[in-house]
Amino acid sequence: MKIVRKVTAGIFLIFIVCISIVPFLWVLSSSFKGNAEIMSSAIGFSGGLRFDNYIKAFQMAPMVTFYKNSIIVAVLSTILNLLVFSMAAYVLVRCKFRLNGIITMLFSAALVIPGAALLQPLYQTLNTAHLYDTLTGLIIVYAALGMPTTLYIMMSYYKTISSTLEEAAYIDGAGFFQTFARIVLPLTRPAFATAGVLQFLLCWNEFQFALTLTTGTEQRTLPIALYYFKSAFASDYGAMFAATVLVTLPSIVVFVLMQKQVISGLAAGAVKE
C-alpha cells in the first residue's frame, strides 16, 4: 500500500508540474516564432529563432515606462504593507481588548470580497482624493489588497514567539514599540520574507485594478502592456508572447530565489508552540 501511495503521489506531482510548466514553455517557445509558425505548429522552429520579437515588444509598447512603474509600485506597496500590517498583527496577537476578535474577523472577511466589487468604491474614493491615475493611488490600493494575507502570516508567526522575551525586555525598561522593533521584529524574518514575496507578486501581476484606476500610459504598470499587442483586425502573436515572457519572468525569478524563505515562513507559522 505504501508503494501504491508513493506512486500515486508521484504521478499527481508530475501532473501538477506539467500543467504548470508546459503553458509557460509553450509561450516561451512561441516568443521566438512568427505568426505563421505559431498557427501551424506548437513545437519546432522551422523558420529559426526570431529574437526580433523582443525588439518589437519594446517598439510596440512603452515597456521601459511600464517596467519602471511596476518596480516603483511593487516595491513601495510591499514596504507599506509590511510596515503597517506587521504592527497591526502584533497588536491583535499580544494586546487583549474587547473588540479584538471582531477586528480580526473583519480583517479576515476581506478575503471573501471579490475584487470586482471594490472597483466602483475605489474609483470614487481615489477620484475624490485626487489620487486617480497616479502611482500613489495604486500603491495604497495594492497595500490594502494584501492586508488579509499579510495579517494571517504575521499573526500566525507571532503566536510561535514566546512572550517571555518581551516580558524580559519590559523588565529591563524597554517600551512597547522598542520591544517590538528590537526584540520581536528580528525574529520574524521568515514571515516577513513570506509576506513580502506574496505581496510583491500580487502587485507585479495585478491587472484589473491597474487597468481601471489608471488611464494614461505614464501611470500604468507592466500587465497592461499586453493590451498594445492586440487590435480588432490583426495581432502580432510573436511580439505579444515576447511581452508576456517579459511580464511574467521577473515574478518567476523572485519566487524561485525566495522560495525557501516563503516555505519556511509558512511552515513555521503553521505550528503554534
C-alpha positions as a Markdown table, in Angstrom:
| # | Residue | x | y | z |
|---|---|---|---|---|
| 1 | Met | 0.0 | 0.0 | 0.0 |
| 2 | Lys | 2.9 | 2.4 | 0.8 |
| 3 | Ile | 4.3 | 1.8 | -2.7 |
| 4 | Val | 0.9 | 2.5 | -4.3 |
| 5 | Arg | 0.5 | 5.7 | -2.3 |
| 6 | Lys | 4.0 | 6.9 | -3.3 |
| 7 | Val | 3.5 | 6.1 | -7.0 |
| 8 | Thr | 0.1 | 7.8 | -6.9 |
| 9 | Ala | 1.6 | 10.9 | -5.2 |
| 10 | Gly | 4.5 | 10.9 | -7.7 |
| 11 | Ile | 2.1 | 10.8 | -10.7 |
| 12 | Phe | 0.0 | 13.5 | -9.2 |
| 13 | Leu | 3.0 | 15.8 | -8.6 |
| 14 | Ile | 4.3 | 15.2 | -12.1 |
| 15 | Phe | 0.8 | 16.1 | -13.5 |
| 16 | Ile | 0.8 | 19.3 | -11.4 |
| 17 | Val | 4.3 | 20.2 | -12.6 |
| 18 | Cys | 3.4 | 19.6 | -16.2 |
| 19 | Ile | 0.2 | 21.7 | -16.2 |
| 20 | Ser | 2.2 | 24.5 | -14.5 |
| 21 | Ile | 5.3 | 24.5 | -16.7 |
| 22 | Val | 4.1 | 23.4 | -20.1 |
| 23 | Pro | 2.0 | 26.5 | -20.8 |
| 24 | Phe | 4.9 | 28.8 | -19.9 |
| 25 | Leu | 7.3 | 26.7 | -22.1 |
| 26 | Trp | 4.9 | 27.0 | -25.0 |
| 27 | Val | 4.6 | 30.8 | -24.6 |
| 28 | Leu | 8.4 | 31.0 | -24.3 |
| 29 | Ser | 9.0 | 29.0 | -27.5 |
| 30 | Ser | 6.3 | 30.9 | -29.3 |
| 31 | Ser | 8.0 | 34.2 | -28.5 |
| 32 | Phe | 10.8 | 33.1 | -30.9 |
| 33 | Lys | 8.4 | 32.4 | -33.8 |
| 34 | Gly | 6.4 | 34.3 | -36.4 |
| 35 | Asn | 2.6 | 34.2 | -36.7 |
| 36 | Ala | 2.6 | 31.6 | -39.4 |
| 37 | Glu | 4.8 | 29.2 | -37.3 |
| 38 | Ile | 2.7 | 29.7 | -34.2 |
| 39 | Met | -0.5 | 28.8 | -36.1 |
| 40 | Ser | 0.9 | 25.8 | -37.9 |
| 41 | Ser | 3.0 | 24.1 | -35.2 |
| 42 | Ala | 3.1 | 24.1 | -31.4 |
| 43 | Ile | 6.7 | 22.8 | -31.4 |
| 44 | Gly | 9.7 | 23.2 | -33.6 |
| 45 | Phe | 11.4 | 26.3 | -35.2 |
| 46 | Ser | 11.1 | 25.8 | -38.9 |
| 47 | Gly | 12.0 | 29.4 | -39.6 |
| 48 | Gly | 14.7 | 29.6 | -36.9 |
| 49 | Leu | 14.7 | 31.6 | -33.7 |
| 50 | Arg | 13.3 | 35.1 | -34.1 |
| 51 | Phe | 14.8 | 37.3 | -31.4 |
| 52 | Asp | 13.4 | 40.4 | -33.1 |
| 53 | Asn | 10.1 | 39.7 | -31.4 |
| 54 | Tyr | 11.6 | 41.1 | -28.2 |
| 55 | Ile | 12.8 | 44.2 | -30.0 |
| 56 | Lys | 9.3 | 44.6 | -31.5 |
| 57 | Ala | 7.8 | 44.3 | -28.0 |
| 58 | Phe | 9.7 | 47.3 | -26.8 |
| 59 | Gln | 8.8 | 49.2 | -30.0 |
| 60 | Met | 5.1 | 48.5 | -29.9 |
| 61 | Ala | 4.6 | 49.3 | -26.2 |
| 62 | Pro | 6.3 | 51.6 | -23.8 |
| 63 | Met | 7.8 | 48.6 | -21.9 |
| 64 | Val | 10.5 | 50.7 | -20.2 |
| 65 | Thr | 7.9 | 53.0 | -18.6 |
| 66 | Phe | 5.8 | 50.1 | -17.6 |
| 67 | Tyr | 8.7 | 48.3 | -16.0 |
| 68 | Lys | 9.7 | 51.5 | -14.1 |
| 69 | Asn | 6.1 | 51.9 | -12.8 |
| 70 | Ser | 5.8 | 48.3 | -11.9 |
| 71 | Ile | 9.0 | 48.3 | -9.9 |
| 72 | Ile | 8.0 | 51.5 | -8.1 |
| 73 | Val | 4.5 | 50.3 | -7.3 |
| 74 | Ala | 5.5 | 46.8 | -6.3 |
| 75 | Val | 8.4 | 47.8 | -4.0 |
| 76 | Leu | 6.8 | 50.7 | -2.2 |
| 77 | Ser | 3.5 | 48.9 | -1.8 |
| 78 | Thr | 5.2 | 45.9 | -0.3 |
| 79 | Ile | 7.2 | 48.1 | 2.1 |
| 80 | Leu | 4.0 | 50.0 | 3.1 |
| 81 | Asn | 2.0 | 46.8 | 3.5 |
| 82 | Leu | 4.7 | 45.1 | 5.7 |
| 83 | Leu | 5.2 | 48.2 | 7.9 |
| 84 | Val | 1.5 | 48.8 | 8.6 |
| 85 | Phe | 0.1 | 45.3 | 8.9 |
| 86 | Ser | 3.1 | 43.7 | 10.7 |
| 87 | Met | 2.4 | 46.2 | 13.5 |
| 88 | Ala | -1.4 | 45.6 | 13.3 |
| 89 | Ala | -0.9 | 41.9 | 13.5 |
| 90 | Tyr | 1.4 | 42.3 | 16.6 |
| 91 | Val | -1.2 | 44.4 | 18.4 |
| 92 | Leu | -4.0 | 41.9 | 17.6 |
| 93 | Val | -1.9 | 39.0 | 18.9 |
| 94 | Arg | -0.4 | 40.5 | 22.0 |
| 95 | Cys | -3.0 | 43.1 | 23.2 |
| 96 | Lys | -6.2 | 41.6 | 24.5 |
| 97 | Phe | -9.1 | 44.0 | 24.3 |
| 98 | Arg | -12.9 | 43.8 | 23.9 |
| 99 | Leu | -13.1 | 44.2 | 20.1 |
| 100 | Asn | -10.0 | 42.1 | 19.4 |
| 101 | Gly | -11.9 | 39.1 | 17.9 |
| 102 | Ile | -14.3 | 41.3 | 15.9 |
| 103 | Ile | -11.5 | 43.4 | 14.3 |
| 104 | Thr | -9.6 | 40.2 | 13.4 |
| 105 | Met | -12.8 | 38.7 | 11.9 |
| 106 | Leu | -13.4 | 41.9 | 9.9 |
| 107 | Phe | -9.8 | 41.9 | 8.5 |
| 108 | Ser | -10.2 | 38.2 | 7.6 |
| 109 | Ala | -13.5 | 38.9 | 5.9 |
| 110 | Ala | -11.7 | 40.9 | 3.2 |
| 111 | Leu | -10.5 | 37.5 | 1.8 |
| 112 | Val | -14.0 | 36.7 | 0.6 |
| 113 | Ile | -14.8 | 40.1 | -1.0 |
| 114 | Pro | -14.4 | 39.8 | -4.8 |
| 115 | Gly | -12.1 | 42.4 | -6.4 |
| 116 | Ala | -14.8 | 43.4 | -8.9 |
| 117 | Ala | -17.0 | 44.6 | -6.0 |
| 118 | Leu | -14.3 | 47.0 | -4.9 |
| 119 | Leu | -13.7 | 48.7 | -8.3 |
| 120 | Gln | -16.5 | 51.3 | -8.1 |
| 121 | Pro | -16.0 | 52.4 | -4.5 |
| 122 | Leu | -12.2 | 52.6 | -5.0 |
| 123 | Tyr | -12.6 | 54.6 | -8.2 |
| 124 | Gln | -14.9 | 57.1 | -6.4 |
| 125 | Thr | -12.5 | 57.3 | -3.3 |
| 126 | Leu | -9.4 | 57.8 | -5.4 |
| 127 | Asn | -11.1 | 60.3 | -7.6 |
| 128 | Thr | -12.3 | 62.4 | -4.6 |
| 129 | Ala | -8.9 | 62.2 | -3.0 |
| 130 | His | -7.3 | 63.3 | -6.4 |
| 131 | Leu | -5.3 | 60.1 | -6.5 |
| 132 | Tyr | -6.9 | 58.6 | -9.6 |
| 133 | Asp | -4.5 | 57.8 | -12.4 |
| 134 | Thr | -1.5 | 58.2 | -10.0 |
| 135 | Leu | 1.1 | 55.7 | -8.8 |
| 136 | Thr | 0.4 | 56.8 | -5.3 |
| 137 | Gly | -3.2 | 55.7 | -5.6 |
| 138 | Leu | -2.1 | 52.3 | -6.9 |
| 139 | Ile | 0.5 | 51.9 | -4.1 |
| 140 | Ile | -2.2 | 52.5 | -1.4 |
| 141 | Val | -4.7 | 50.2 | -3.1 |
| 142 | Tyr | -2.3 | 47.3 | -3.5 |
| 143 | Ala | -1.0 | 47.7 | 0.1 |
| 144 | Ala | -4.6 | 47.4 | 1.3 |
| 145 | Leu | -5.4 | 44.4 | -1.0 |
| 146 | Gly | -2.6 | 42.4 | 0.6 |
| 147 | Met | -3.8 | 43.1 | 4.1 |
| 148 | Pro | -5.6 | 39.8 | 4.9 |
| 149 | Thr | -2.6 | 37.7 | 3.7 |
| 150 | Thr | 0.0 | 39.7 | 5.5 |
| 151 | Leu | -2.1 | 39.7 | 8.7 |
| 152 | Tyr | -2.6 | 36.0 | 8.6 |
| 153 | Ile | 1.0 | 35.2 | 8.0 |
| 154 | Met | 2.3 | 37.6 | 10.6 |
| 155 | Met | -0.3 | 36.7 | 13.3 |
| 156 | Ser | 0.5 | 33.0 | 12.8 |
| 157 | Tyr | 4.2 | 33.7 | 13.3 |
| 158 | Tyr | 3.8 | 36.0 | 16.3 |
| 159 | Lys | 2.0 | 33.2 | 18.1 |
| 160 | Thr | 5.0 | 31.0 | 17.8 |
| 161 | Ile | 7.2 | 33.5 | 19.6 |
| 162 | Ser | 7.3 | 33.1 | 23.4 |
| 163 | Ser | 6.1 | 36.2 | 25.3 |
| 164 | Thr | 8.8 | 35.7 | 27.9 |
| 165 | Leu | 11.3 | 37.5 | 25.7 |
| 166 | Glu | 9.0 | 40.6 | 25.6 |
| 167 | Glu | 8.4 | 40.4 | 29.4 |
| 168 | Ala | 12.2 | 40.4 | 29.9 |
| 169 | Ala | 12.5 | 43.4 | 27.7 |
| 170 | Tyr | 9.8 | 45.2 | 29.7 |
| 171 | Ile | 11.5 | 44.4 | 33.0 |
| 172 | Asp | 14.7 | 45.9 | 31.6 |
| 173 | Gly | 12.8 | 49.2 | 30.8 |
| 174 | Ala | 12.0 | 48.8 | 27.2 |
| 175 | Gly | 8.8 | 50.3 | 25.9 |
| 176 | Phe | 6.1 | 48.7 | 23.7 |
| 177 | Phe | 7.4 | 49.9 | 20.4 |
| 178 | Gln | 11.1 | 49.4 | 21.4 |
| 179 | Thr | 10.3 | 45.8 | 22.3 |
| 180 | Phe | 8.6 | 45.2 | 19.0 |
| 181 | Ala | 11.3 | 46.8 | 16.9 |
| 182 | Arg | 14.4 | 45.4 | 18.7 |
| 183 | Ile | 13.2 | 42.0 | 20.0 |
| 184 | Val | 10.2 | 40.8 | 18.0 |
| 185 | Leu | 10.8 | 42.1 | 14.6 |
| 186 | Pro | 14.3 | 40.5 | 14.1 |
| 187 | Leu | 12.7 | 37.1 | 15.0 |
| 188 | Thr | 10.1 | 37.4 | 12.2 |
| 189 | Arg | 12.4 | 37.5 | 9.2 |
| 190 | Pro | 11.0 | 34.3 | 7.7 |
| 191 | Ala | 7.4 | 35.6 | 8.0 |
| 192 | Phe | 8.5 | 39.0 | 6.6 |
| 193 | Ala | 10.1 | 37.3 | 3.6 |
| 194 | Thr | 6.9 | 35.2 | 3.0 |
| 195 | Ala | 4.5 | 38.1 | 3.3 |
| 196 | Gly | 6.9 | 40.3 | 1.3 |
| 197 | Val | 7.2 | 37.9 | -1.7 |
| 198 | Leu | 3.4 | 37.2 | -1.8 |
| 199 | Gln | 2.7 | 41.0 | -1.7 |
| 200 | Phe | 5.3 | 41.7 | -4.4 |
| 201 | Leu | 3.8 | 39.1 | -6.7 |
| 202 | Leu | 0.3 | 40.4 | -6.1 |
| 203 | Cys | 1.4 | 44.0 | -7.1 |
| 204 | Trp | 3.5 | 42.8 | -10.0 |
| 205 | Asn | 0.9 | 40.6 | -11.7 |
| 206 | Glu | -2.3 | 42.5 | -10.8 |
| 207 | Phe | -4.2 | 43.6 | -13.9 |
| 208 | Gln | -7.8 | 44.6 | -13.1 |
| 209 | Phe | -7.2 | 47.5 | -10.7 |
| 210 | Ala | -4.2 | 48.7 | -12.7 |
| 211 | Leu | -6.5 | 48.9 | -15.8 |
| 212 | Thr | -9.4 | 50.6 | -14.0 |
| 213 | Leu | -7.6 | 53.0 | -11.7 |
| 214 | Thr | -5.3 | 54.4 | -14.4 |
| 215 | Thr | -5.8 | 55.9 | -17.8 |
| 216 | Gly | -2.5 | 57.4 | -19.1 |
| 217 | Thr | 0.5 | 55.4 | -20.3 |
| 218 | Glu | 2.7 | 57.2 | -17.9 |
| 219 | Gln | 1.0 | 55.7 | -14.8 |
| 220 | Arg | 0.2 | 52.2 | -16.0 |
| 221 | Thr | 2.1 | 49.0 | -14.9 |
| 222 | Leu | 3.5 | 46.1 | -16.8 |
| 223 | Pro | 0.5 | 43.7 | -17.2 |
| 224 | Ile | -1.3 | 46.5 | -19.2 |
| 225 | Ala | 1.4 | 46.2 | -21.8 |
| 226 | Leu | -0.3 | 43.2 | -23.3 |
| 227 | Tyr | -3.2 | 45.4 | -24.5 |
| 228 | Tyr | -0.8 | 47.0 | -27.0 |
| 229 | Phe | -0.3 | 43.8 | -29.0 |
| 230 | Lys | -3.9 | 43.0 | -30.0 |
| 231 | Ser | -6.2 | 45.1 | -32.2 |
| 232 | Ala | -9.6 | 44.5 | -33.8 |
| 233 | Phe | -8.0 | 43.5 | -37.2 |
| 234 | Ala | -4.6 | 41.9 | -36.6 |
| 235 | Ser | -2.3 | 40.7 | -33.9 |
| 236 | Asp | 1.5 | 40.1 | -33.7 |
| 237 | Tyr | 1.4 | 37.0 | -31.7 |
| 238 | Gly | 5.2 | 36.6 | -31.6 |
| 239 | Ala | 5.7 | 40.1 | -30.1 |
| 240 | Met | 2.8 | 39.5 | -27.8 |
| 241 | Phe | 4.3 | 36.3 | -26.4 |
| 242 | Ala | 7.6 | 38.0 | -26.1 |
| 243 | Ala | 5.9 | 40.7 | -24.0 |
| 244 | Thr | 4.2 | 38.0 | -21.9 |
| 245 | Val | 7.6 | 36.5 | -21.1 |
| 246 | Leu | 8.9 | 39.9 | -20.2 |
| 247 | Val | 5.9 | 40.5 | -17.9 |
| 248 | Thr | 6.0 | 37.1 | -16.1 |
| 249 | Leu | 9.7 | 36.3 | -15.9 |
| 250 | Pro | 10.6 | 38.8 | -13.0 |
| 251 | Ser | 7.9 | 37.3 | -10.8 |
| 252 | Ile | 9.1 | 33.8 | -11.5 |
| 253 | Val | 12.7 | 34.7 | -10.8 |
| 254 | Val | 11.7 | 36.4 | -7.5 |
| 255 | Phe | 9.7 | 33.4 | -6.3 |
| 256 | Val | 12.5 | 30.9 | -7.3 |
| 257 | Leu | 15.1 | 33.0 | -5.4 |
| 258 | Met | 12.9 | 33.4 | -2.3 |
| 259 | Gln | 11.0 | 30.0 | -2.3 |
| 260 | Lys | 13.0 | 28.7 | 0.7 |
| 261 | Gln | 12.1 | 31.7 | 2.8 |
| 262 | Val | 8.5 | 31.5 | 1.7 |
| 263 | Ile | 8.1 | 27.8 | 2.6 |
| 264 | Ser | 10.0 | 28.2 | 5.9 |
| 265 | Gly | 7.8 | 31.2 | 6.9 |
| 266 | Leu | 4.6 | 29.4 | 6.1 |
| 267 | Ala | 5.7 | 26.2 | 7.8 |
| 268 | Ala | 6.9 | 28.0 | 11.0 |
| 269 | Gly | 3.7 | 30.0 | 11.2 |
| 270 | Ala | 1.6 | 26.9 | 10.8 |
| 271 | Val | 2.6 | 25.4 | 14.2 |
| 272 | Lys | 1.8 | 27.2 | 17.4 |
| 273 | Glu | 4.1 | 26.5 | 20.4 |
